[in-house]
Amino acid sequence: MSFNENLKSYIKAGYPLIYVTALEPARAAASIETVSRSLNGQGYPFHEWKITTGWDGSGQGNDEMEIFQTIDGLEESSVCLLQNYNAFIGENPEPSIVQNFIDGATRWKGATPRTVIVVSSIYKIAPELERFFMSLPYEMPNVEQVTEVVNRVADGWIEAEMFSWDSEGQKAKIIANASGMTEDEIENALALSLVKTKTLDPDIVMTEKAKALEGTGVLEYTPFDGDMSMVGGLENLKDWLKRRKNVIFDPRAKEFGVANPKGLFLLGPPGTGKSLTAKCIAQEFGLPLIKFDMSKVFSKFVGSSEERMRMVFNQIESLAPAVLWVDEIEKAMAGASGGGDMDSGVSKRVYGQMITWMEERSKDKLIYIVATANSIQGLPAPLLRRFDEVFWADLPTESNRREILKIHLTKRGKDMPIKKDVSKITSLTQGFSGAEIEKVVDASLVDAFADNPNDPVLEGKHLIEAASSIIPQARLNKEEIETSRMWSIGRCKLAQQGDPVKLEGLEVDRQSIINTRKINLN
């Protein structure tokens, strides 16, 4: 149901207290007034309060402590909108205000029918008032509304003979890039593009959307130019993704009954290409990549984390189609599988919201979720069942290490060393992650330049020395990796081919480390 339909139902049902969160409070207020004046044919009386202008812009009654008496004196069934009154019912509110709302909830539900609606761009409410307020988010514009805004702005410039559409494809791209923005943000982005370029540039609209997303502090547009050829190893995962890509975007698949995919879960040690894969998937699928930082959702205000999640999910769906990347999800889910006593159970409630949304989100909107995790610790089992597949990305095998080495050398314009040196390097990097192999390449370039700044040449010896001096994380996290490996058996598909890298021999050899450090110092 739409916001207007939901609000109409709540008002007619006699809900006395409603809290509306809206990124566009002015538009939300206009919608609330429209709904109020449409009820029961003749409409319900509508009144708006602001601390700056009082009731209905009269300048009267702008004292936040006196609103309750005014509300009781208004016409029966009045809808009373309080703009940003959350400032007085958030953290450490006046006890008298809290009590007035509690008493009013009973009075306005019964003898003195009223609907009191708090509207704000943020959700902030004292715990003792939460159960009395019905929370209702004001949705982001849907595709039809986005299209209407784009047409309205464009038509004005077309009439002035200052703009014309190049193609229907240009218009479709503008609409797609504007999805997930408020109407104000869309209008501003279109106006900026027209002023700068005399046309509607999809890239400018996307750039402005990225800024808007970053303003939420939770979602981040992450443009990326690479593809899966930048990912070394993970052959099984690449094949799996290739088959899924061919199905996702074939209209015949939907006719055949194939549902939109849910997403992919990547588990494995740090540095094994999970995050890079998430970025490359978006590029391969031709979809925008949106990074979702769940840890930033949590708030010190009890209840506000859940409300933020509702707003975020609403915004995510408005971005469809897109790839949603949730990095290191196990950190955000810490506490969800336990008692939740450390954060008053907020982790468990937010986790519950995440699970519910993943299961019940709109099937018509393609949001491909790619979640990554470095550890199995804190991962609730029901979460993993919400993905199409769970892959275990292990430390790269010998052939994978050779491939990763070539990728990073090529990216820096360097050739592979002779075969004998490559064999030595791949042997020395046993237990290294892809990120650590990249570190080897970077360190070797520094050494090669230091040896001869006038005519630097990267040789195999530089790579060998760099590989010898770096201590892989597998030495420090050997037990944790083994534990996660054992857990993955029968629960995850293997992302790469071949036997897993043996961790025997990676135990810390203190004398070897000391000798290596002495060599480096000399």
C-alpha positions as CSV (number, residue, x, y, z in Angstrom):
1,M,0.0,0.0,0.0
2,S,1.1,3.6,-0.6
3,F,1.9,6.1,2.1
4,N,-1.4,7.9,1.5
5,E,-3.4,4.7,1.7
6,N,-1.7,3.6,4.9
7,L,-2.2,6.9,6.5
8,K,-5.9,7.1,5.5
9,S,-6.4,3.6,7.1
10,Y,-4.6,4.6,10.4
11,I,-6.6,7.9,10.7
12,K,-10.0,6.2,10.0
13,A,-9.1,3.4,12.5
14,G,-8.6,6.1,15.2
15,Y,-4.8,5.9,15.8
16,P,-4.2,8.9,18.0
17,L,-0.4,9.2,17.6
18,I,1.6,8.6,14.4
19,Y,5.3,9.3,13.7
20,V,6.2,10.0,10.1
21,T,9.8,9.9,9.0
22,A,10.4,11.7,5.7
23,L,13.5,12.8,3.9
24,E,11.2,15.5,2.4
25,P,9.1,16.8,5.3
26,A,7.4,19.5,3.3
27,R,6.1,17.0,0.7
28,A,5.1,14.6,3.5
29,A,3.1,17.4,5.1
30,A,1.4,18.1,1.8
31,S,0.5,14.5,1.5
32,I,-0.9,14.4,5.0
33,E,-3.0,17.4,4.4
34,T,-4.3,15.9,1.1
35,V,-5.3,12.7,2.9
36,S,-7.0,14.6,5.8
37,R,-9.1,16.7,3.5
38,S,-10.2,13.7,1.4
39,L,-11.6,11.7,4.3
40,N,-15.4,11.1,4.7
41,G,-16.2,13.3,1.7
42,Q,-16.0,16.6,3.4
43,G,-12.6,15.9,4.9
44,Y,-11.2,16.1,8.5
45,P,-10.0,19.4,9.9
46,F,-6.3,19.8,9.3
47,H,-3.9,21.9,11.4
48,E,-0.1,22.3,11.3
49,W,2.2,23.4,14.1
50,K,5.7,24.8,13.8
51,I,7.8,26.2,16.6
52,T,8.6,29.2,14.3
53,T,5.1,30.1,13.2
54,G,2.8,28.4,15.7
55,W,-0.5,26.9,14.5
56,D,-1.4,27.2,10.8
57,G,1.2,30.0,10.3
58,S,-0.6,32.4,12.6
59,G,2.3,33.0,14.9
60,Q,0.1,31.9,17.8
61,G,0.7,29.0,20.2
62,N,4.3,28.3,19.3
63,D,5.1,27.2,22.8
64,E,5.9,23.5,22.7
65,M,4.4,23.0,26.2
66,E,1.0,24.5,25.3
67,I,0.1,22.4,22.2
68,F,-1.9,19.8,24.2
69,Q,-4.5,22.3,25.4
70,T,-4.8,23.7,21.9
71,I,-5.3,20.2,20.4
72,D,-8.0,19.4,22.8
73,G,-9.8,22.6,21.8
74,L,-9.8,22.0,18.1
75,E,-12.7,20.5,16.1
76,E,-13.6,16.8,16.5
77,S,-11.5,14.4,14.4
78,S,-8.9,17.1,13.7
79,V,-5.6,15.9,12.2
80,C,-2.8,17.8,13.9
81,L,0.6,17.8,12.3
82,L,3.6,18.7,14.5
83,Q,6.7,19.6,12.5
84,N,10.0,18.4,14.0
85,Y,8.4,17.9,17.5
86,N,10.9,15.0,17.9
87,A,13.2,17.7,19.3
88,F,11.1,17.7,22.4
89,I,10.4,13.9,22.7
90,G,13.9,12.5,21.9
91,E,16.7,12.3,24.3
92,N,15.9,13.3,27.9
93,P,12.5,14.9,27.2
94,E,10.6,17.0,29.7
95,P,8.6,14.6,31.9
96,S,5.5,16.7,31.5
97,I,5.6,16.4,27.7
98,V,6.0,12.6,28.0
99,Q,3.0,12.4,30.4
100,N,0.9,14.7,28.2
101,F,1.4,12.4,25.2
102,I,0.6,9.3,27.2
103,D,-2.6,10.9,28.6
104,G,-3.4,12.3,25.2
105,A,-3.2,8.9,23.6
106,T,-6.1,7.7,25.7
107,R,-8.1,10.9,25.4
108,W,-7.7,11.3,21.6
109,K,-8.6,7.7,21.1
110,G,-11.8,8.1,23.0
111,A,-13.7,11.1,24.3
112,T,-11.8,13.7,22.2
113,P,-11.0,12.1,18.8
114,R,-7.8,13.5,17.3
115,T,-4.9,12.3,15.2
116,V,-1.6,13.8,16.2
117,I,1.2,13.3,13.7
118,V,4.9,14.1,14.3
119,V,6.8,14.6,11.0
120,S,10.6,14.7,10.9
121,S,13.5,13.7,8.7
122,I,14.9,11.6,11.5
123,Y,13.4,9.1,14.0
124,K,14.1,10.2,17.6
125,I,11.7,9.3,20.4
126,A,12.0,8.5,24.1
127,P,11.7,4.7,24.8
128,E,8.7,5.3,27.1
129,L,6.7,6.9,24.2
130,E,7.6,4.3,21.5
131,R,4.7,2.0,22.1
132,F,2.2,4.8,21.9
133,F,3.3,6.0,18.4
134,M,2.6,4.2,15.1
135,S,5.6,4.6,12.9
136,L,5.0,5.3,9.2
137,P,7.8,6.1,6.7
138,Y,7.2,8.4,3.8
139,E,8.4,6.5,0.8
140,M,10.9,7.6,-1.8
141,P,9.4,8.4,-5.2
142,N,8.5,5.3,-7.2
143,V,9.4,4.9,-10.9
144,E,6.1,6.6,-12.0
145,Q,6.8,9.6,-9.8
146,V,10.4,9.9,-10.9
147,T,9.3,9.8,-14.5
148,E,6.8,12.5,-13.8
149,V,9.5,14.8,-12.3
150,V,11.9,14.2,-15.2
151,N,9.1,14.9,-17.7
152,R,8.1,18.1,-15.9
153,V,11.6,19.5,-15.8
154,A,12.5,18.5,-19.3
155,D,9.2,19.8,-20.8
156,G,9.9,23.2,-19.4
157,W,13.2,23.4,-21.2
158,I,11.8,21.8,-24.3
159,E,9.1,24.5,-24.5
160,A,11.7,27.2,-24.1
161,E,13.6,25.5,-27.1
162,M,16.7,25.1,-24.9
163,F,16.7,21.3,-24.8
164,S,15.6,18.2,-26.7
165,W,15.9,14.5,-25.9
166,D,18.6,12.7,-27.9
167,S,16.9,9.4,-27.6
168,E,14.5,7.3,-25.6
169,G,17.6,5.6,-24.2
170,Q,18.9,8.8,-22.8
171,K,15.5,9.4,-21.0
172,A,15.4,5.8,-19.7
173,K,19.0,6.2,-18.3
174,I,18.1,9.5,-16.6
175,I,15.1,7.9,-14.9
176,A,17.1,4.9,-13.8
177,N,19.9,7.1,-12.4
178,A,17.4,9.4,-10.6
179,S,15.7,6.5,-8.8
180,G,16.4,6.5,-5.1
181,M,16.5,10.3,-4.9
182,T,13.9,12.6,-3.4
183,E,11.8,14.8,-5.7
184,D,13.8,17.8,-4.5
185,E,17.1,16.0,-5.2
186,I,15.9,14.9,-8.7
187,E,14.9,18.5,-9.6
188,N,18.2,19.9,-8.4
189,A,20.3,17.3,-10.2
190,L,18.4,17.9,-13.5
191,A,18.6,21.6,-13.2
192,L,22.4,21.4,-12.5
193,S,22.9,19.1,-15.5
194,L,20.9,21.5,-17.8
195,V,22.8,24.6,-16.5
196,K,26.2,22.9,-16.9
197,T,25.7,21.0,-20.2
198,K,22.5,22.3,-21.8
199,T,21.3,18.7,-21.8
200,L,20.4,16.0,-19.3
201,D,23.5,14.0,-18.5
202,P,23.0,10.7,-16.8
203,D,26.5,10.8,-15.3
204,I,25.8,14.2,-13.6
205,V,22.5,12.8,-12.2
206,M,24.3,9.7,-10.9
207,T,27.0,11.9,-9.3
208,E,24.4,13.9,-7.5
209,K,22.7,10.7,-6.4
210,A,26.0,9.5,-5.0
211,K,26.3,12.7,-2.9
212,A,22.7,12.3,-1.7
213,L,23.3,8.7,-0.7
214,E,26.5,9.6,1.2
215,G,24.4,12.2,3.1
216,T,22.5,9.3,4.7
217,G,25.8,7.9,6.2
218,V,24.6,4.4,5.5
219,L,24.4,3.9,1.7
220,E,27.3,4.8,-0.7
221,Y,27.3,4.7,-4.5
222,T,30.6,3.0,-5.4
223,P,31.5,3.3,-9.1
224,F,34.0,0.7,-10.4
225,D,35.5,0.1,-13.8
226,G,37.0,-3.4,-13.4
227,D,35.6,-6.8,-14.4
228,M,36.1,-10.4,-13.3
229,S,39.4,-10.7,-15.2
230,M,40.9,-8.6,-12.3
231,V,40.0,-11.4,-9.9
232,G,42.7,-14.2,-9.7
233,G,41.4,-17.7,-9.1
234,L,37.9,-18.3,-7.8
235,E,37.2,-20.3,-11.0
236,N,34.1,-22.1,-9.7
237,L,32.6,-18.8,-8.6
238,K,33.3,-17.1,-11.9
239,D,31.5,-20.0,-13.8
240,W,28.5,-19.8,-11.4
241,L,28.2,-16.1,-11.9
242,K,28.4,-16.3,-15.7
243,R,25.6,-18.8,-15.8
244,R,23.4,-16.7,-13.5
245,K,24.1,-13.5,-15.5
246,N,22.9,-15.1,-18.7
247,V,19.6,-16.0,-16.9
248,I,19.0,-12.8,-14.9
249,F,18.8,-10.5,-17.9
250,D,17.1,-12.8,-20.4
251,P,13.4,-11.9,-20.5
252,R,12.6,-15.4,-21.6
253,A,13.8,-16.6,-18.1
254,K,11.0,-14.7,-16.4
255,E,8.5,-16.0,-18.8
256,F,9.8,-19.5,-18.0
257,G,9.1,-18.8,-14.3
258,V,12.6,-17.9,-13.1
259,A,12.4,-15.5,-10.2
260,N,14.7,-12.6,-9.5
261,P,17.9,-13.9,-7.8
262,K,18.4,-13.2,-4.1
263,G,22.2,-12.8,-4.0
264,L,25.5,-14.3,-3.1
265,F,27.3,-14.8,0.2
266,L,31.1,-14.9,0.2
267,L,33.0,-16.2,3.2
268,G,36.7,-16.5,3.5
269,P,39.9,-15.1,5.0
270,P,40.7,-11.4,4.5
271,G,42.3,-10.4,1.2
272,T,41.0,-13.4,-0.8
273,G,39.1,-11.2,-3.4
274,K,35.6,-11.1,-1.8
275,S,35.2,-7.3,-1.9
276,L,36.8,-7.1,-5.4
277,T,34.4,-9.7,-6.6
278,A,31.4,-7.7,-5.3
279,K,32.6,-4.7,-7.2
280,C,33.2,-6.7,-10.3
281,I,29.8,-8.3,-10.2
282,A,28.1,-4.9,-10.5
283,Q,30.2,-4.0,-13.5
284,E,29.6,-7.4,-15.1
285,F,25.9,-7.1,-14.6
286,G,25.8,-3.5,-15.8
287,L,24.2,-2.4,-12.5
288,P,25.1,0.4,-10.1
289,L,27.0,-0.8,-6.9
290,I,25.6,0.5,-3.6
291,K,27.6,-0.2,-0.5
292,F,25.5,-0.7,2.6
293,D,27.3,0.0,5.9
294,M,25.1,-1.8,8.4
295,S,27.2,-0.8,11.4
296,K,26.2,2.9,10.9
297,V,22.6,2.1,11.2
298,F,22.9,1.4,15.0
299,S,22.1,4.3,17.2
300,K,22.3,5.1,20.9
301,F,18.6,5.8,20.8
302,V,16.6,2.7,21.5
303,G,14.2,2.1,18.6
304,S,15.8,4.5,16.2
305,S,18.1,1.8,14.7
306,E,15.0,-0.2,13.6
307,E,13.4,2.9,12.2
308,R,16.5,3.8,10.3
309,M,16.6,0.3,8.8
310,R,13.0,0.7,7.6
311,M,14.0,4.0,5.9
312,V,17.1,2.4,4.4
313,F,15.2,-0.6,3.0
314,N,12.7,1.8,1.4
315,Q,15.5,3.7,-0.2
316,I,17.3,0.5,-1.4
317,E,14.2,-0.7,-3.1
318,S,13.8,2.6,-4.9
319,L,17.4,2.1,-6.3
320,A,16.5,-1.1,-8.2
321,P,17.9,-2.5,-10.3
322,A,21.2,-2.5,-8.4
323,V,23.9,-4.6,-6.6
324,L,23.8,-4.1,-2.9
325,W,27.2,-4.8,-1.3
326,V,27.2,-5.5,2.5
327,D,30.9,-5.8,3.5
328,E,32.0,-7.7,6.6
329,I,28.5,-8.4,7.6
330,E,29.6,-10.5,10.5
331,K,30.7,-7.3,12.4
332,A,27.3,-5.7,12.0
333,M,25.5,-9.0,13.0
334,A,27.6,-9.4,16.2
335,G,25.2,-10.0,19.0
336,A,22.3,-11.1,16.8
337,S,22.9,-14.8,17.4
338,G,23.4,-14.3,21.2
339,G,21.3,-12.7,23.9
340,G,21.8,-9.2,22.7
341,D,22.2,-8.0,26.3
342,M,25.1,-5.7,25.4
343,D,23.0,-3.4,23.2
344,S,19.5,-3.9,24.7
345,G,18.7,-6.4,22.0
346,V,19.0,-3.9,19.2
347,S,21.3,-6.2,17.2
348,K,18.7,-9.0,17.3
349,R,15.9,-6.7,16.3
350,V,17.8,-5.2,13.4
351,Y,19.0,-8.6,12.3
352,G,15.3,-9.7,12.4
353,Q,14.4,-6.8,10.1
354,M,17.2,-7.7,7.7
355,I,16.0,-11.3,7.5
356,T,12.4,-10.3,7.0
357,W,13.2,-7.7,4.3
358,M,15.4,-10.2,2.4
359,E,12.5,-12.7,2.4
360,E,9.6,-10.4,1.7
361,R,11.1,-7.6,-0.4
362,S,9.4,-6.8,-3.7
363,K,9.9,-9.6,-6.2
364,D,9.6,-7.2,-9.1
365,K,12.6,-5.1,-8.1
366,L,16.1,-6.6,-8.7
367,I,18.3,-6.0,-5.8
368,Y,21.2,-8.4,-6.0
369,I,22.8,-8.7,-2.5
370,V,26.5,-9.5,-2.3
371,A,27.5,-10.0,1.4
372,T,31.0,-10.7,2.5
373,A,32.4,-12.1,5.8
374,N,35.9,-12.9,7.0
375,S,34.8,-15.2,9.8
376,I,31.9,-17.5,10.7
377,Q,31.8,-16.0,14.2
378,G,28.5,-14.2,14.9
379,L,26.9,-15.4,11.6
380,P,23.3,-16.6,12.3
381,A,22.4,-19.6,10.2
382,P,19.0,-18.2,9.0
383,L,20.9,-15.3,7.4
384,L,22.8,-17.6,5.0
385,R,19.6,-19.3,3.9
386,R,18.4,-16.0,2.4
387,F,21.0,-16.2,-0.4
388,D,21.0,-18.2,-3.6
389,E,24.4,-19.6,-2.7
390,V,27.2,-19.4,-0.1
391,F,30.8,-19.7,-1.4
392,W,34.0,-20.3,0.5
393,A,36.8,-18.2,-0.9
394,D,40.0,-19.9,0.4
395,L,43.6,-18.8,0.3
396,P,44.8,-18.9,-3.4
397,T,46.4,-22.2,-4.6
398,E,49.8,-22.2,-6.4
399,S,48.2,-21.7,-9.8
400,N,46.0,-18.9,-8.4
401,R,49.0,-17.2,-6.9
402,R,50.8,-17.2,-10.2
403,E,47.7,-15.7,-11.9
404,I,47.3,-13.0,-9.2
405,L,51.0,-12.1,-9.5
406,K,50.6,-11.7,-13.2
407,I,47.4,-9.5,-12.8
408,H,49.2,-7.1,-10.4
409,L,52.4,-6.9,-12.5
410,T,50.4,-6.3,-15.7
411,K,48.3,-3.6,-13.9
412,R,51.6,-1.8,-13.2
413,G,53.0,-2.3,-16.7
414,K,55.5,-5.0,-15.7
415,D,56.3,-8.4,-17.2
416,M,56.4,-11.6,-15.3
417,P,60.0,-12.7,-14.3
418,I,61.6,-15.8,-15.6
419,K,60.0,-19.2,-14.9
420,K,62.5,-20.2,-12.3
421,D,61.9,-17.0,-10.3
422,V,58.1,-17.4,-10.7
423,S,58.3,-20.9,-9.2
424,K,60.3,-19.5,-6.2
425,I,57.9,-16.6,-5.7
426,T,54.8,-18.9,-5.7
427,S,56.5,-21.2,-3.3
428,L,57.4,-18.4,-0.9
429,T,53.9,-17.0,-1.0
430,Q,52.2,-20.2,0.2
431,G,49.5,-19.1,2.6
432,F,49.5,-15.5,1.2
433,S,46.1,-13.9,0.3
434,G,45.7,-12.1,-3.0
435,A,46.0,-8.8,-1.1
436,E,49.4,-9.9,0.4
437,I,50.6,-10.9,-3.1
438,E,49.8,-7.3,-4.2
439,K,51.7,-6.1,-1.3
440,V,54.7,-8.2,-2.5
441,V,54.5,-6.5,-5.9
442,D,54.3,-3.0,-4.4
443,A,57.3,-3.7,-2.0
444,S,59.4,-5.1,-4.9
445,L,58.8,-2.0,-7.0
446,V,60.1,0.2,-4.1
447,D,63.2,-1.9,-3.8
448,A,63.8,-1.9,-7.5
449,F,63.6,1.8,-7.7
450,A,65.8,2.3,-4.6
451,D,68.5,0.1,-6.3
452,N,68.7,2.3,-9.4
453,P,66.6,5.4,-9.4
454,N,68.1,6.6,-12.8
455,D,67.2,3.4,-14.6
456,P,65.0,1.2,-12.4
457,V,64.3,-2.4,-13.5
458,L,62.1,-4.8,-11.7
459,E,63.8,-8.2,-11.4
460,G,62.8,-11.5,-10.0
461,K,65.2,-11.1,-7.1
462,H,63.2,-8.0,-5.9
463,L,59.9,-10.0,-5.9
464,I,61.7,-12.9,-4.1
465,E,63.1,-10.7,-1.4
466,A,59.8,-9.0,-0.9
467,A,58.0,-12.3,-0.6
468,S,60.6,-13.5,1.9
469,S,60.1,-10.5,4.1
470,I,56.3,-10.4,4.4
471,I,54.6,-12.5,7.1
472,P,51.2,-13.6,5.9
473,Q,48.1,-13.3,8.1
474,A,47.6,-17.0,7.8
475,R,50.4,-17.4,10.3
476,L,48.6,-15.3,12.8
477,N,45.1,-16.6,12.1
478,K,46.0,-20.3,11.3
479,E,43.5,-21.7,13.8
480,E,40.7,-19.4,12.8
481,I,41.1,-20.3,9.1
482,E,41.2,-24.0,9.8
483,T,38.0,-23.6,11.9
484,S,36.2,-21.7,9.2
485,R,37.4,-24.3,6.6
486,M,36.0,-27.2,8.6
487,W,32.7,-25.2,9.1
488,S,32.4,-24.6,5.3
489,I,32.5,-28.3,4.4
490,G,29.0,-29.3,3.5
491,R,27.7,-25.7,4.0
492,C,29.5,-23.8,1.2
493,K,30.5,-24.2,-2.4
494,L,34.2,-23.9,-3.1
495,A,35.0,-20.7,-5.0
496,Q,38.2,-22.0,-6.5
497,Q,39.4,-25.3,-8.0
498,G,42.1,-27.5,-6.5
499,D,43.0,-28.7,-3.0
500,P,43.1,-26.0,-0.3
501,V,46.5,-24.6,0.6
502,K,48.1,-26.5,3.4
503,L,48.7,-24.4,6.5
504,E,51.3,-26.8,7.9
505,G,54.7,-25.1,7.9
506,L,53.2,-21.7,8.4
507,E,53.7,-21.8,12.1
508,V,55.7,-18.8,13.3
509,D,59.5,-19.6,13.1
510,R,60.9,-16.9,15.4
511,Q,64.5,-17.3,14.3
512,S,63.5,-17.2,10.6
513,I,61.6,-13.9,11.2
514,I,64.6,-12.4,13.2
515,N,67.0,-13.4,10.4
516,T,64.6,-11.9,7.7
517,R,64.4,-8.7,9.6
518,K,68.2,-8.5,9.9
519,I,68.5,-8.9,6.2
520,N,66.0,-6.2,5.6
521,L,67.7,-3.8,7.9
522,N,71.0,-4.3,6.2
